Amino acid sequence: MLKRFFLVLLAMLLLATQAFAQSEPGPMQTVLQAHAEVIAESSRRTIGPAIDAVAGSGLPQAQAVLEAWQAKDMWQRQSDGWFFRAEQIDASTYRLIDFDSGDAIGEADKGDLTQLKPNAGVRGLLGTALVQFQLLDPDPARRADALTSLERSANADLLAPLRASIDPEADAALKARKERLERLLTISYDPDEAARIAAIEEMAGDLGVDVRAALNPLVATTLRVYAGEVPGGINVARVLRPGSEALPRDTAYAMLAEAGLAPPRVTEGDVRAALAAHIDAGNVGGVPVAELSDPARRVGAYTALAAGGLVPAYRTEAEISAALDAHRFAQIYAEPSPAVTGAAEAALTRISTKVGLNQALDLGLDALSLGSIYFLAAIGLAITFGVMGVINMAHGEFIMMGAYTGYVVQQLIPNHTASIAVAIPLAFAVTFAAGVAMERLVIRWLYNRPLETLLATFGISIALQQLFKNIFGTQARPLTSPDWLGGAWVLNDVVSISYIRIAIFVLAMLFLALFLFIMKRTRLGLETRAVTQNPGMAGAMGINPGRVNMLTFGLGSGIAGIAGVAIGLFAKVTSELGQDYIVQSFMTVVVGGVGNIWGTLLGAGLIGGLQKGIEWLNPSNTLAAQTYMIIFIIVFIQFRPRGIIALKGRAAGD
């Protein structure tokens, strides 16, 4: 009995506490009640003071109230006009959450509650007000999200809260982003002209696209027409003269007519159509139809129709000229401040110059990257062609064979880094063996017979393509690069180069060093140089030219296989892969100088630079680059038939 008494007493105390809490509004409820009528109306035109009052209250609950309001989670109790968050209990009952305490303070019937549903305009104002809280949120991730949202859609109202959040920012990266965005918003929205000019000058050397996006609207112009002189106080970019290249005469008069400053111009077609529509008993405007072939009579007939109000008035060239002379045409800046537009144009000019220089650097890096690819593809051909004079049309298929070797290894070894590490030496071994077999079975019987060698290797090329097409099909096979080769090295918004191309460049330089080591520091290199310079004398000194030729051909083929693995990382791996590089490989060798590794390096750089330069001049037609490049090489070899660095050696033995 006593226990039940205490339970009833406790319940009564709780109800009394709840009633007291609801009778005395907390600080946030007081702020909301002060603007209750405006909040309930929820009109974009009048809601501003209410939002400012909540945001500027200094209360810790302000952010939660604004977020609930923006999320349409604010409810007003009709019985007393108080505002709450509400949680649905069932179809007709809601639990009320107090904004001040954050606690549930009771329940209410749905019929006694009104949900506030702010429209898009009000939600935008709430979002602007929330920025100052989100930019200072204790969670760095939420601050970063708020800053990203601000970068996407900023306005003048966000400049002040952004500035207020910079000094308290502890994260260095976020602070740098905030400072940059503050400069950009200052350029666009700060009412202080001096502050805008200072921000423009500070960002003048920045290549970021966002900087140009902020500056371009400042120098945007619209073409306007004025009766008489251009009024003072207008920021004029330039005055245009009708009949100039920038403002054709017809365009200028059309502007006058559109603005209602002159009657529309009647064209010759309009005259003919009007005359045809008003033929009456063989006459038009008192002029016989037979005489309308005379331009003067046509104009006279049309003028008579116009005098009768049947057609618009005809404007003579003299009248048109007079109308144009009586008006001024000017391009007017959208930005009213001449000082700001002047600073913006100077900054854009400086940026444009810097962009051009960086584009040249980016083009140079692209050319260097392409040259390294051509060098890697051609180095094996330079060895075989230089030492043996064999025109190996199947060289591209050794590149393709190396790429497919990499693909097969990746099917067996899922780890991409490990698979590439295994694929490179394995591709060398496979294509080395294939090259040795080809030299022993075919090439050695055709030395000093270039036409037969060309035809034989061309046949082998076709056979290898068909063989790999039968094995792997016609669909392109993926050769995936490791994650650490993904992405690109970005210097700025203009200059970047992929890590794969950097890796290929490094690989090309490593093979250049390896080739030089073999040729200068090994017995094979010594014998190869001897056979290259004078095979007869080398044979007399005990060197086996056949063995040297076999190993040299295998070495060149093996390097082509490694090139295939590298090329397959960014190009499609198909049976026709080698055909995309065989022509450039031969051009590289011929231009550089047959049999000379330094010449091959220079030739690859020249071919890569030439191709990228032509593509830059004519980006819409990549085939033109190939055509012009071949024409250049044909002209080049007319003046330099032995290449950049002429061959010394085999000619002495011929």
Rosetta blueprint (number, residue, H / E / L):
1 M L
2 L H
3 K H
4 R H
5 F H
6 F H
7 L H
8 V H
9 L H
10 L H
11 A H
12 M H
13 L H
14 L H
15 L H
16 A H
17 T H
18 Q H
19 A H
20 F H
21 A H
22 Q H
23 S H
24 E L
25 P L
26 G L
27 P H
28 M H
29 Q H
30 T H
31 V H
32 L H
33 Q H
34 A H
35 H L
36 A H
37 E H
38 V H
39 I H
40 A H
41 E H
42 S L
43 S L
44 R L
45 R L
46 T L
47 I L
48 G H
49 P H
50 A H
51 I H
52 D H
53 A H
54 V H
55 A H
56 G L
57 S L
58 G L
59 L L
60 P L
61 Q L
62 A H
63 Q H
64 A H
65 V H
66 L H
67 E H
68 A H
69 W H
70 Q H
71 A L
72 K L
73 D L
74 M L
75 W E
76 Q E
77 R E
78 Q L
79 S L
80 D L
81 G L
82 W L
83 F E
84 F E
85 R E
86 A E
87 E E
88 Q E
89 I L
90 D L
91 A L
92 S L
93 T E
94 Y E
95 R E
96 L E
97 I E
98 D L
99 F L
100 D L
101 S L
102 G L
103 D L
104 A E
105 I E
106 G E
107 E E
108 A E
109 D E
110 K H
111 G H
112 D H
113 L E
114 T E
115 Q E
116 L L
117 K L
118 P L
119 N L
120 A H
121 G H
122 V H
123 R H
124 G H
125 L H
126 L H
127 G H
128 T H
129 A H
130 L H
131 V H
132 Q H
133 F H
134 Q H
135 L L
136 L L
137 D L
138 P L
139 D L
140 P H
141 A H
142 R H
143 R H
144 A H
145 D H
146 A H
147 L H
148 T H
149 S H
150 L H
151 E H
152 R H
153 S L
154 A L
155 N L
156 A H
157 D H
158 L H
159 L H
160 A H
161 P H
162 L H
163 R H
164 A H
165 S H
166 I H
167 D L
168 P L
169 E L
170 A L
171 D L
172 A H
173 A H
174 L H
175 K H
176 A H
177 R H
178 K H
179 E H
180 R H
181 L H
182 E H
183 R H
184 L H
185 L H
186 T H
187 I H
188 S H
189 Y H
190 D L
191 P L
192 D L
193 E H
194 A H
195 A H
196 R H
197 I H
198 A H
199 A H
200 I H
201 E H
202 E H
203 M L
204 A L
205 G L
206 D L
207 L L
208 G L
209 V H
210 D H
211 V H
212 R H
213 A H
214 A H
215 L H
216 N H
217 P H
218 L H
219 V H
220 A L
221 T E
222 T E
223 L E
224 R E
225 V E
226 Y E
227 A E
228 G L
229 E L
230 V L
231 P L
232 G L
233 G L
234 I L
235 N L
236 V E
237 A E
238 R E
239 V E
240 L E
241 R L
242 P L
243 G L
244 S L
245 E L
246 A L
247 L L
248 P L
249 R H
250 D H
251 T H
252 A H
253 Y H
254 A H
255 M H
256 L H
257 A H
258 E H
259 A L
260 G L
261 L L
262 A L
263 P L
264 P L
265 R L
266 V L
267 T L
268 E H
269 G H
270 D H
271 V H
272 R H
273 A H
274 A H
275 L H
276 A H
277 A H
278 H L
279 I L
280 D E
281 A L
282 G L
283 N E
284 V E
285 G L
286 G L
287 V E
288 P E
289 V H
290 A H
291 E H
292 L L
293 S L
294 D L
295 P H
296 A H
297 R H
298 R H
299 V H
300 G H
301 A H
302 Y H
303 T H
304 A H
305 L H
306 A H
307 A H
308 G L
309 G L
310 L L
311 V L
312 P L
313 A L
314 Y L
315 R L
316 T L
317 E H
318 A H
319 E H
320 I H
321 S H
322 A H
323 A H
324 L H
325 D H
326 A L
327 H E
328 R E
329 F E
330 A E
331 Q E
332 I E
333 Y E
334 A L
335 E L
336 P L
337 S L
338 P H
339 A H
340 V H
341 T H
342 G H
343 A H
344 A H
345 E H
346 A H
347 A H
348 L H
349 T H
350 R H
351 I H
352 S H
353 T H
354 K H
355 V H
356 G H
357 L H
358 N H
359 Q H
360 A H
361 L H
362 D H
363 L H
364 G H
365 L H
366 D H
367 A H
368 L H
369 S H
370 L H
371 G H
372 S H
373 I H
374 Y H
375 F H
376 L H
377 A H
378 A H
379 I H
380 G H
381 L H
382 A H
383 I H
384 T H
385 F H
386 G H
387 V H
388 M H
389 G L
390 V L
391 I L
392 N L
393 M L
394 A L
395 H H
396 G H
397 E H
398 F H
399 I H
400 M H
401 M H
402 G H
403 A H
404 Y H
405 T H
406 G H
407 Y H
408 V H
409 V H
410 Q H
411 Q H
412 L H
413 I L
414 P L
415 N L
416 H H
417 T H
418 A H
419 S H
420 I H
421 A H
422 V H
423 A H
424 I H
425 P H
426 L H
427 A H
428 F H
429 A H
430 V H
431 T H
432 F H
433 A H
434 A H
435 G H
436 V H
437 A H
438 M H
439 E H
440 R H
441 L H
442 V L
443 I H
444 R H
445 W H
446 L L
447 Y L
448 N L
449 R L
450 P H
451 L H
452 E H
453 T H
454 L H
455 L H
456 A H
457 T H
458 F H
459 G H
460 I H
461 S H
462 I H
463 A H
464 L H
465 Q H
466 Q H
467 L H
468 F H
469 K H
470 N H
471 I H
472 F H
473 G L
474 T L
475 Q L
476 A L
477 R E
478 P L
479 L L
480 T L
481 S L
482 P L
483 D H
484 W H
485 L H
486 G L
487 G L
488 A E
489 W E
490 V E
491 L L
492 N L
493 D L
494 V L
495 V L
496 S E
497 I E
498 S E
499 Y H
500 I H
501 R H
502 I H
503 A H
504 I H
505 F H
506 V H
507 L H
508 A H
509 M H
510 L H
511 F H
512 L H
513 A H
514 L H
515 F H
516 L H
517 F H
518 I H
519 M H
520 K H
521 R H
522 T L
523 R H
524 L H
525 G H
526 L H
527 E H
528 T H
529 R H
530 A H
531 V H
532 T H
533 Q H
534 N L
535 P H
536 G H
537 M H
538 A H
539 G H
540 A H
541 M L
542 G L
543 I L
544 N L
545 P H
546 G H
547 R H
548 V H
549 N H
550 M H
551 L H
552 T H
553 F H
554 G H
555 L H
556 G H
557 S H
558 G H
559 I H
560 A H
561 G H
562 I H
563 A H
564 G H
565 V H
566 A H
567 I H
568 G H
569 L L
570 F L
571 A L
572 K L
573 V E
574 T L
575 S L
576 E L
577 L L
578 G L
579 Q H
580 D H
581 Y H
582 I H
583 V H
584 Q H
585 S H
586 F H
587 M H
588 T H
589 V H
590 V H
591 V H
592 G H
593 G L
594 V L
595 G L
596 N L
597 I H
598 W H
599 G H
600 T H
601 L H
602 L H
603 G H
604 A H
605 G H
606 L H
607 I H
608 G H
609 G H
610 L H
611 Q H
612 K H
613 G H
614 I H
615 E H
616 W H
617 L H
618 N L
619 P L
620 S L
621 N L
622 T H
623 L H
624 A H
625 A H
626 Q H
627 T H
628 Y H
629 M H
630 I H
631 I H
632 F H
633 I H
634 I H
635 V H
636 F H
637 I H
638 Q H
639 F H
640 R L
641 P L
642 R L
643 G L
644 I L
645 I L
646 A L
647 L L
648 K L
649 G L
650 R H
651 A H
652 A H
653 G H
654 D L
